[in-house]
Structures are given as C-alpha cells and as structure tokens.
Amino acid sequence: MSALTTADHDGEDVAPLHRPGDDALDARIRFLTELARRLHLAGVSSQRLEGAVRATARALHVSAELWSTPTGLLLSLGDADVVHGSQQTRVLRLEPGHVNLRALSALDRIAEEVVAGRRSLEGAWEAMRALDRPETATTRLRTVLAFGVGSAAVAGLLGTSWLDLGVACVLGLLIGWIGMLSATRPNLAAANEAVSALVATTLATAFAHFVAPISVQTVIVAALIVLMPGLMLTTAMTELATQQLSSGTARLGGALTVLLKLTFGSVAASQVMLAIGWVAPVPPPSELPRVIEVIAAFCAAGSFAVLFRTATRDVPLVMSSALLGYVITRVTGSSDGLGSGAFAAGVFFASLAMAALANLYGRVFGRPGALVRVPGIMLLVPGSVGFRALRSVMERDYALGFDTLVAVLSALLALTAGLLFGALLIPPRRYL
C-alpha cells in the first residue's frame, strides 16, 4: 500500500503504515514540506496534493493542515502524538506547476518507501534531489519537436489538407522555440501566449496570401494547441466541484487569462493583416485519407508523452491512454442518440472510463493513476473551442461566440462529471 493512499470510499481513514521511530520531528516536517513543494511543481491539483500529503503525514505521525493554491502552499505541521502541541508553519511562494509524470511517479515511490521504512529521510532527500537534473540540449530539442508534431497531429485530426498539416507543423516548431526562449526571459514568458498567437496568425496569413491558400483558422488553432489551457480549465472545474474554491477560482482565472492573451494576439494580428491588405483566399475543398487520422492520433499521443516529461518505461502506457480516450470519444460521440444535443456524451463516457481505469491501474499496480488519467483526457479538453469562442466574441460575432461558449461549458461539465463518476465507479486507492 502506498504512502499516498486515500481514505476509502466510505470515508474511513487508512491506518498509519509506519512508526517514525527515532526520526526527528524537524526531519519529518522538512520531508513533508519538500514533498508538497515537488508535487505542486509536478502539476498536481490542489485536492490531490492536499490529500496525498495528509495521508503521508498521518503515516509519519505528523499532524498536517494544508492550503494549496496554483501559486503557493501554506503548511502547518506538528507532532500528532502530542495533544495540543505546537506547530511549525511553512509558507511557500511557487510558480504554477506543469505536468511532470516522471517526477510524480518518483515522488510517489519515495514517499511509499519512507512510510514503509525501506528508505530513511536522509535517503529520501537524496532521491528527491536526484530529480533536479538540468535540462539538456537534447531535452529542449525533443520538446520543440513535440510542439511541431503535436500541431501537425491536431491538424490531421481536424481533417484538413496536406498543406495545412505542413504549415501547422512548422508554426508549432516555431512556437515551441519561443517557449524555450521564454523559460529564461521573464518578460517574454509573461507575454508568451500573446506573442505566439501573433506570430502564428501573421505567418499563416502571409503564407496563404503570398504562397498558397490554406485554412488559416484551422492552422492557427493547430499551431497553438499546446498553449491552449484546456487541461487547466478542466482542473479548475474539478477543484471547484470538490470544494477547493480558492484554488479552483484562481486556476480558472489563470486559464481565462491565457485564453484572452491567445485571443488578443491572434485578433490583433488579423486586424493588422487586413489593414495592410494581406487577405487569405478561401482554399479549395480537400480531404485527407482516413488513415491519416489514425497516424495523427498516434503522433498526438507521442507528443503528450514528451510534453508531460514521461519516463521511458511509461511512454507506452501514456500513449495507450491518450489513444483509448480518443477512441472512446469518437465511438460514443458518433452513436445514434448520443452524438447530438446539449449532452457531450463522447466526452462524458471517455472521461468516466479513463478515470475508472486510472483508479484501477493505481489499485493493481500501486502507481499513480495520473499516468492513465491525465493523457487519457488530453484529447477531450476544450481549450481550442474556448479560443474559437473568445475570438468570435472579440470579432463581434456574438451569436457564434455565444453558441461556442455554450459548447465549451457543455464539454467542461461533461468532462468534470465523467471524472467524478469514474471515481465513484472504482474508488481510488491513491490521491495521485
């Protein structure tokens, strides 16, 4: 049983797994603080992070009160064996975390070994420090390539033309390079989404005007797909649904801000292009072979594995989860009676299935269910639809914008409900 095991489905706490023995209270508190910090940086949502740290603290006989937000942690920790004992408070100001499945899996294993008595606190510190490997040139290149492959894959899934697919790939590579530059340039990082949208819209329009007609809007969406905050929106809605109101509201505000920056950059570039006479002609109808959708789905799954910093051993699992989620969405969403109307049936059933499978995976293999759950919903999140909705509103096409916003809301509700019902179908044994 893992250190990060949840309470069971009837609400009873899991019994402590390990007596701390001679481990000093300060050492246990330092370990829990560092565990919480690293889980935050690995992109763990607030309710999962708080539950995981509390479960580990109980096993180490530490009383813990936590408050997690997208930009910080507040921890109050003390000796659970001392009634009304004093507590130590830690306040951590952190940058919003990004999904890192390799680090998440390693942290889960380290905490389990500490609680089970197979690893000392000093050994845990060494193991956590070993995760801080500097980013190599190969890693950066792989990430940039994942941007390009992901953009091309989304263009293929959207059923566009060969030329659109190629342009989206090139623009995705360029946006990935801008993202790498922003990692060491704070001013560029703050405007990364707006700059990327401006560059993508400008180059796509220029290509369509001077070289050959392309589906400009489709290419722009595909090129920006990695920056779309669909997963952030989904996490925010799940946090709100689980009464993590402060964190959910803050994360929702952050997601909307990212969407607004993307929308502003794209709309501003479009208006400038129109003012100087660079008009994109309508491309002739074209259709890619059906096999391209299959290839594109595999490429998209591979790009997720890279962008989520997946360990080599887990790449097949992550890719299979992403593909399975997409297949379930297509099958259920296109079935008679479920493929139309306000109910996003494909999204609901796919998220329900992936949440249940993630919990089953955690129970059987004793590893984080996030390895299945996160990639499994990535092709379901409504980030690109939200971008289209806000762009329509900013271009004063209010009817289309409102209809698209309703579609975003429907997808978000279906996705959140699916995740919650999936946990009811197969109760989780771990928070992560």
Buried (B, 14 or more C-beta within 10 A) or exposed (E): BBBBBBBEEEEEEBEBBBEBEEBEBEBBBBBBBBBBBBBBBBBBBBBBBBBBBBBBBBBBBBBBBBBBBBBBBBBBBBBBEEEEEEBBEBEBEBEBBEBBBBBBBBBBBBBBBBBBEEBBBEEBBEBBEEBEEEEEEEEBEEBBBBBBBBBBBBBBBBBBBEBBBBBBBBBBBBBBBBBBEBEEEEEBBEBBBBBBBBBBBBBBBBBBBEEEBBBBBBBBBBBBBBBBBBBBBBBBBBBBBBEBEEBBBBBBEBBBEBBBBBBBBBBBBBEBBEEEEBEBEEBEEEEBEEEBBEBBBBBBBBBBBBBBBBBEEBBEBBBBBBBBBBEBBBEBBEEEEBBEEEBBBBBBBBBBBBBBBBBBBBBEEBBBBBBBBBBBBBBBBBBBBBBBBBBBBBBEEEEBBEEBBEBBBBBBBBBBBBBBBBBEEBBBBBBB
